[in-house]
Amino acid sequence: MGQQHLAGRVTVALVEDHQVVVDGVRSWFGPPGPVELVAHGPTVESVLGTDADVLLLDLNLNGTMIIDRVAELCGAGQRVVVFSEHEEPETVRVVLDAGASAFIGKGRATRESCLETILEVAADRPSVTPPMAQAIATDESPHRPQLSDKERAALLFWFQSMSKASVAARMGIKERTVRQYIDRARIKYAAAGRPAPTKEKLLICAIQDGLISPDEVTVYTSLAAEVSDEATSR
């Protein structure tokens, strides 16, 4: 997404098809606060050209659920915060696994809580809202966190002594998304009562749970490095 505007203000584009909600969000993000609503529209396409820091996305547009668009938007580098009345734990887990940075429930959102979440996401810090906490707490296997395929891949590459920047290049995603996947794994373990604040502890937990096998944790050597080494040895 884009750069924050002058004076450190965070910019937001809202995808919402109900004008009353647009008006409410606009009143929350009006000057002189730290967040500015710079665009809004009833479809994803109507705001995609906007250079905003965060995309605030309703899941139900004109009677159609667009959950399947979340992964596409996140993969394109958007910081997506879902803003929806559909707060069922399964729905929350699906959009988070698709890469959404946070989930705000319309039914219990306040100006303060919404601003806090937007600012955390814009700064690439992990954010846990009430719907997210409930989704994690009601997971079928609370003592063995369920990681998405992308979360597991990010952890595996990171455990192979790769930097977060290298992991991002390997996965074809932004570095901040890698940090998000790692932070989310930590949040899931903390919610399960097994905090893993360090890389070593997170690796131990992942191996204990069978999410990663010990023989997978080998030092990764890129093809470029191998070619360079071969040329040097000649």
Secondary structure, DSSP 8 states (H G I E B T S, - for coil): -----GGG-EEEEEE-S-HHHHHHHHHHT-TTSSEEEEEEESSSTTTTT---SEEEE-SEETTEE-TTHHHHHHHTT--EEEEES---HHHHHHHHHTT-SEEEEGGG--HHHHHHHHHHHHTT-----HHHHHHHHT-S-TTS----HHHHHHHHHHHTT--HHHHHHHHTS-HHHHHHHHHHHHHHHHHTT----SHHHHHHHHHHTTSS-GGG------HHHHHHHHHHH-
